[in-house]
Amino acid sequence: MQLTINERSSIPKYRQIVEAVLHGIETGTLHRDEQLPSINELSVEFYLARDTVEKAYKVLKKDGVIESVRGKGYFVRREGPDQLRVLLLMNKLSAYKKIIYYALLDALGPGAVVDLRLHHHDTAKCAQLIQDGQGDYDYYVVMPHFYDQITAPAQSVNIRSLLSDIPANKLVLLDKGLPDLKGDYIAVYQQFDNDLYEALESGSDLLEKYGKLVLIFPGDVRYPTEIIQGFRNYAVHYKKNFSVLATTVNYTIEPGTAYVVLEDSDLAELVRQVRRQNLTLGRDVGILSFNETPLKEVLADGITVVSTDHEQMGRSAAQLMLAHRSEKIKNPFKLIRRASL
């Protein structure tokens, strides 16, 4: 780092350090992830008080220009002072969440840095990740799929309280909305109960030939319970016999039944059973799967899917962040008709 301290300048010494770091980044002499001199090293080399150097580094850290790594020191965080910095907190990195992630990256462009972290449905873990990144980002993008408040409330953190600690103009909710959360924040969300109901309703002509509907809702993998509500609402309204199962293990597929399945492992098991029993998909048995993937387009001559537009979700969030517009957008959700129903 090229640094010259002008003792006679009216600019405070800590500010001269700040400007030297910014100039180094702008001119390319300092690069992302490059380590800066320690506070002790700078104070000794330039005869500065430790407090002066520490103040400069605090300003740079608050502005997201540098970051501190415990036990290692200070590192350049971005390529330029105007670079957009985003912390993306997902519950897990499934196939469709990768689509959201890469769409977000692509739409934000090379002028942005996106740090992806996984909270694994744990509010305490999410709170720690937000705290660790406090002040380092322009936006905090959160997928608020949390279930520890139901399964282990004593160990959980109140999610609304947690998100309220993020300035509203820096908060982005993705995939799942929280209608009672106050503030002028960005949201691109699904309405899982209404979305599924409307998608099933749009395929009522396909479902008409099946006497029973079965939802395979895993007990060991967390999904929004609103999915069950939307499924039940449709079955009751259209006078269909229905049931909800936690797994396909030890379950024998029933002709005349249409299955709504969330996990790909359950989807594969149902397709195997259809073949073993010499049944015909879309005639004897129906299958409708959640979340579009390229494989479902070709598996078993095509699996009918209900899915939100994951690419559009990532793009919409990116566009709102780039434009600094605090809007709440319901993401498109649709039924994709194929041979399995």
C-alpha positions as CSV (number, residue, x, y, z in Angstrom):
1,M,0.0,0.0,0.0
2,Q,1.4,3.4,-1.0
3,L,0.9,5.7,1.9
4,T,2.3,9.2,2.6
5,I,1.3,11.0,5.7
6,N,1.3,14.8,5.3
7,E,1.9,16.3,8.7
8,R,0.9,19.7,7.5
9,S,-2.4,18.7,5.8
10,S,-5.7,19.9,7.2
11,I,-7.0,16.3,6.4
12,P,-6.9,14.2,9.5
13,K,-4.3,11.4,9.5
14,Y,-6.9,8.7,9.8
15,R,-8.6,10.1,6.7
16,Q,-5.4,10.1,4.8
17,I,-5.1,6.4,5.4
18,V,-8.7,5.9,4.2
19,E,-8.0,7.8,1.0
20,A,-4.8,5.9,0.4
21,V,-6.6,2.6,0.6
22,L,-9.4,3.8,-1.7
23,H,-6.9,5.2,-4.2
24,G,-5.0,1.9,-4.2
25,I,-8.2,0.0,-5.0
26,E,-9.2,2.5,-7.8
27,T,-5.8,2.4,-9.4
28,G,-5.4,-1.4,-9.2
29,T,-2.5,-1.4,-6.8
30,L,-4.7,-3.0,-4.2
31,H,-6.8,-6.0,-5.1
32,R,-9.7,-7.9,-3.6
33,D,-8.6,-10.4,-0.8
34,E,-5.2,-8.7,-0.6
35,Q,-4.0,-8.4,3.0
36,L,-3.3,-4.9,4.4
37,P,-0.6,-4.0,6.9
38,S,-1.6,-4.6,10.5
39,I,-2.5,-1.7,12.9
40,N,0.9,-2.2,14.6
41,E,2.8,-2.3,11.3
42,L,1.3,1.0,10.1
43,S,1.6,2.8,13.4
44,V,5.3,1.8,13.7
45,E,6.3,2.5,10.1
46,F,4.6,5.9,9.9
47,Y,4.9,7.0,13.6
48,L,1.2,7.0,14.0
49,A,-0.9,6.4,17.1
50,R,-2.6,3.0,17.1
51,D,-5.9,4.8,17.6
52,T,-5.4,6.7,14.4
53,V,-4.9,3.6,12.3
54,E,-7.6,1.7,14.1
55,K,-10.1,4.6,13.4
56,A,-9.2,4.5,9.7
57,Y,-9.7,0.7,9.5
58,K,-13.0,1.0,11.3
59,V,-14.2,3.6,8.7
60,L,-13.1,1.3,5.8
61,K,-14.8,-1.7,7.4
62,K,-18.0,0.1,8.0
63,D,-18.1,1.2,4.4
64,G,-17.5,-2.4,3.3
65,V,-14.2,-1.6,1.7
66,I,-12.2,-4.0,3.9
67,E,-13.0,-6.8,6.2
68,S,-11.3,-8.2,9.3
69,V,-10.6,-11.9,9.8
70,R,-10.0,-13.0,13.4
71,G,-6.5,-14.0,14.0
72,K,-5.3,-13.1,10.4
73,G,-5.8,-9.3,9.9
74,Y,-7.5,-7.0,7.5
75,F,-8.2,-7.7,3.8
76,V,-9.5,-5.7,0.8
77,R,-13.1,-6.7,0.3
78,R,-14.1,-5.2,-3.0
79,E,-12.6,-4.0,-6.3
80,G,-13.9,-0.5,-6.1
81,P,-15.8,1.8,-3.6
82,D,-19.0,1.8,-5.7
83,Q,-19.3,-2.0,-5.9
84,L,-22.6,-3.4,-4.7
85,R,-22.2,-5.8,-1.8
86,V,-24.9,-8.4,-1.1
87,L,-25.1,-11.0,1.7
88,L,-27.4,-13.9,0.5
89,L,-28.7,-16.1,3.3
90,M,-30.4,-19.3,2.0
91,N,-31.8,-22.2,4.1
92,K,-30.2,-24.8,1.8
93,L,-28.6,-25.0,-1.7
94,S,-31.0,-27.3,-3.6
95,A,-31.2,-27.5,-7.4
96,Y,-33.8,-24.7,-7.8
97,K,-32.1,-22.5,-5.2
98,K,-28.9,-22.7,-7.4
99,I,-31.1,-21.4,-10.3
100,I,-32.1,-18.4,-8.1
101,Y,-28.5,-17.8,-7.0
102,Y,-27.0,-17.8,-10.5
103,A,-29.9,-15.7,-11.9
104,L,-29.2,-13.2,-9.2
105,L,-25.5,-13.1,-9.9
106,D,-26.1,-12.8,-13.7
107,A,-28.6,-9.9,-13.3
108,L,-26.5,-8.0,-10.8
109,G,-23.5,-8.2,-13.1
110,P,-19.8,-8.1,-12.5
111,G,-20.0,-4.9,-10.5
112,A,-21.5,-6.7,-7.5
113,V,-20.1,-9.1,-4.9
114,V,-22.6,-11.7,-3.6
115,D,-21.5,-13.7,-0.5
116,L,-23.7,-16.9,-0.1
117,R,-24.2,-18.3,3.3
118,L,-26.5,-21.2,4.5
119,H,-28.6,-20.9,7.7
120,H,-30.0,-24.5,7.5
121,H,-33.5,-23.3,8.8
122,D,-31.8,-22.2,12.1
123,T,-32.7,-18.7,13.3
124,A,-29.8,-18.5,15.7
125,K,-27.4,-19.4,12.9
126,C,-29.0,-16.8,10.7
127,A,-28.7,-14.2,13.4
128,Q,-25.0,-14.9,13.8
129,L,-24.4,-14.6,10.1
130,I,-26.1,-11.3,10.0
131,Q,-24.2,-10.1,13.0
132,D,-20.9,-11.2,11.5
133,G,-21.7,-9.2,8.3
134,Q,-23.2,-6.1,10.1
135,G,-22.3,-3.0,8.2
136,D,-20.4,-4.8,5.4
137,Y,-23.2,-5.0,2.9
138,D,-25.6,-2.8,0.9
139,Y,-28.3,-5.5,0.9
140,Y,-29.1,-8.5,3.1
141,V,-31.1,-11.1,1.1
142,V,-32.8,-13.6,3.3
143,M,-34.9,-16.7,2.5
144,P,-36.9,-16.8,5.8
145,H,-37.6,-20.6,5.8
146,F,-37.3,-21.3,9.5
147,Y,-38.7,-24.2,11.5
148,D,-36.7,-24.3,14.8
149,Q,-39.3,-21.9,16.3
150,I,-41.8,-24.7,16.0
151,T,-39.6,-27.7,16.8
152,A,-37.3,-26.1,19.5
153,P,-38.7,-22.7,20.5
154,A,-36.5,-22.4,23.5
155,Q,-33.3,-22.4,21.3
156,S,-34.7,-20.3,18.5
157,V,-34.6,-16.5,17.8
158,N,-37.7,-14.6,16.9
159,I,-37.4,-14.2,13.1
160,R,-39.4,-10.9,12.9
161,S,-37.3,-9.4,15.6
162,L,-34.1,-10.6,13.9
163,L,-35.1,-9.1,10.5
164,S,-36.3,-5.9,12.1
165,D,-32.7,-5.3,13.2
166,I,-31.7,-5.0,9.5
167,P,-32.4,-1.5,8.1
168,A,-35.6,-1.8,6.0
169,N,-33.9,-0.2,3.0
170,K,-31.2,-3.0,3.1
171,L,-33.5,-6.0,3.6
172,V,-34.6,-8.3,0.8
173,L,-37.0,-11.2,1.5
174,L,-36.8,-14.0,-1.1
175,D,-39.1,-16.9,-1.8
176,K,-41.2,-16.7,1.4
177,G,-43.0,-13.6,2.4
178,L,-43.8,-12.3,5.9
179,P,-46.9,-10.2,5.6
180,D,-46.9,-8.9,9.1
181,L,-43.3,-7.7,9.0
182,K,-43.3,-3.9,8.9
183,G,-41.0,-1.7,6.9
184,D,-40.3,-0.5,3.4
185,Y,-38.2,-3.5,2.3
186,I,-37.9,-5.5,-0.9
187,A,-39.7,-8.8,-1.3
188,V,-40.0,-11.3,-4.2
189,Y,-42.1,-14.1,-2.8
190,Q,-44.5,-17.1,-3.3
191,Q,-47.8,-17.6,-1.7
192,F,-47.5,-21.4,-1.2
193,D,-51.1,-22.1,-0.3
194,N,-52.8,-19.9,-2.9
195,D,-50.2,-20.7,-5.6
196,L,-50.7,-24.5,-5.3
197,Y,-54.5,-24.2,-5.1
198,E,-54.6,-22.1,-8.3
199,A,-52.1,-24.3,-10.1
200,L,-54.2,-27.4,-9.3
201,E,-57.3,-25.6,-10.3
202,S,-55.8,-24.8,-13.7
203,G,-55.2,-28.5,-14.2
204,S,-58.6,-29.7,-13.0
205,D,-59.3,-31.1,-16.5
206,L,-56.2,-33.4,-16.0
207,L,-57.1,-34.3,-12.4
208,E,-60.8,-35.1,-13.3
209,K,-60.0,-38.8,-14.1
210,Y,-58.4,-39.5,-10.7
211,G,-60.6,-40.5,-7.8
212,K,-58.1,-39.7,-5.1
213,L,-55.3,-37.2,-4.5
214,V,-52.2,-38.0,-2.4
215,L,-49.7,-35.4,-1.2
216,I,-46.2,-36.8,-0.3
217,F,-45.1,-34.2,2.3
218,P,-41.7,-35.3,3.8
219,G,-41.4,-35.6,7.5
220,D,-37.6,-35.4,7.5
221,V,-37.2,-32.5,5.1
222,R,-38.6,-29.0,5.9
223,Y,-41.2,-27.5,3.5
224,P,-43.7,-24.7,4.1
225,T,-46.8,-26.1,5.8
226,E,-48.9,-23.8,3.6
227,I,-48.4,-26.3,0.9
228,I,-50.6,-28.8,2.8
229,Q,-53.3,-26.2,3.3
230,G,-53.4,-25.3,-0.4
231,F,-53.6,-29.1,-1.3
232,R,-56.4,-29.7,1.2
233,N,-58.3,-26.6,0.1
234,Y,-58.3,-27.8,-3.5
235,A,-59.3,-31.4,-2.6
236,V,-62.2,-30.3,-0.4
237,H,-63.5,-27.7,-2.9
238,Y,-63.4,-30.2,-5.8
239,K,-64.8,-33.0,-3.6
240,K,-61.8,-35.3,-4.0
241,N,-60.7,-38.1,-1.6
242,F,-57.3,-37.2,-0.4
243,S,-54.5,-38.1,2.1
244,V,-51.1,-36.7,3.1
245,L,-48.2,-39.1,3.5
246,A,-44.8,-38.4,5.0
247,T,-42.9,-40.9,2.8
248,T,-43.2,-43.4,0.0
249,V,-41.3,-46.0,2.0
250,N,-43.3,-49.2,2.3
251,Y,-46.1,-47.6,0.4
252,T,-47.7,-49.3,-2.7
253,I,-48.9,-47.0,-5.4
254,E,-52.7,-47.1,-6.1
255,P,-54.2,-46.9,-9.6
256,G,-56.7,-44.2,-10.1
257,T,-54.7,-41.9,-7.8
258,A,-52.8,-38.7,-8.6
259,Y,-49.7,-37.9,-6.5
260,V,-48.3,-34.5,-5.7
261,V,-44.7,-35.0,-4.7
262,L,-42.1,-32.6,-3.3
263,E,-38.9,-34.6,-3.0
264,D,-37.1,-36.0,-6.1
265,S,-36.4,-39.3,-4.2
266,D,-40.1,-39.8,-3.7
267,L,-40.7,-38.9,-7.4
268,A,-38.2,-41.6,-8.5
269,E,-39.8,-44.2,-6.2
270,L,-43.3,-43.5,-7.6
271,V,-42.0,-43.8,-11.2
272,R,-40.3,-47.1,-10.4
273,Q,-43.5,-48.5,-8.9
274,V,-45.5,-47.4,-12.0
275,R,-43.1,-49.4,-14.2
276,R,-43.0,-52.5,-11.9
277,Q,-46.8,-52.7,-12.0
278,N,-47.0,-52.1,-15.7
279,L,-49.2,-49.0,-15.2
280,T,-49.3,-46.0,-17.6
281,L,-48.4,-42.6,-16.3
282,G,-51.1,-40.0,-17.1
283,R,-53.8,-42.7,-17.5
284,D,-53.7,-45.2,-14.6
285,V,-51.7,-43.0,-12.2
286,G,-50.9,-39.3,-12.2
287,I,-47.8,-37.6,-10.9
288,L,-47.3,-33.9,-10.3
289,S,-44.0,-32.7,-9.0
290,F,-42.9,-29.5,-7.3
291,N,-40.2,-27.2,-8.7
292,E,-39.1,-27.4,-12.3
293,T,-35.7,-28.9,-13.2
294,P,-34.3,-29.9,-16.7
295,L,-34.5,-33.6,-15.7
296,K,-38.3,-33.5,-15.1
297,E,-38.8,-32.4,-18.7
298,V,-37.3,-35.7,-20.0
299,L,-38.0,-38.2,-17.2
300,A,-40.7,-40.8,-18.0
301,D,-41.7,-38.8,-21.2
302,G,-42.1,-35.7,-19.1
303,I,-43.2,-35.0,-15.5
304,T,-46.0,-32.5,-14.9
305,V,-44.7,-29.8,-12.6
306,V,-46.0,-26.9,-10.5
307,S,-43.3,-24.4,-10.1
308,T,-42.5,-20.8,-9.5
309,D,-40.2,-19.1,-12.0
310,H,-36.9,-19.4,-10.1
311,E,-34.9,-17.4,-12.7
312,Q,-37.4,-14.6,-12.6
313,M,-37.2,-14.5,-8.8
314,G,-33.4,-14.0,-8.9
315,R,-33.7,-11.4,-11.7
316,S,-36.5,-9.4,-10.0
317,A,-34.6,-9.2,-6.8
318,A,-31.5,-8.0,-8.6
319,Q,-33.3,-5.4,-10.6
320,L,-35.0,-3.9,-7.5
321,M,-31.6,-3.8,-5.7
322,L,-29.9,-2.1,-8.6
323,A,-32.7,0.4,-8.9
324,H,-32.9,0.9,-5.1
325,R,-36.7,0.3,-5.3
326,S,-38.4,-1.1,-2.2
327,E,-41.2,-3.1,-3.8
328,K,-43.0,-6.3,-2.9
329,I,-43.6,-8.6,-5.9
330,K,-45.4,-11.9,-6.0
331,N,-43.3,-14.2,-8.3
332,P,-45.1,-16.1,-11.1
333,F,-46.3,-19.6,-10.4
334,K,-47.7,-22.1,-12.9
335,L,-48.6,-25.6,-13.9
336,I,-46.4,-27.1,-16.6
337,R,-48.4,-29.8,-18.4
338,R,-46.6,-33.0,-19.4
339,A,-47.4,-36.7,-19.9
340,S,-47.4,-37.8,-16.2
341,L,-50.8,-36.2,-15.4
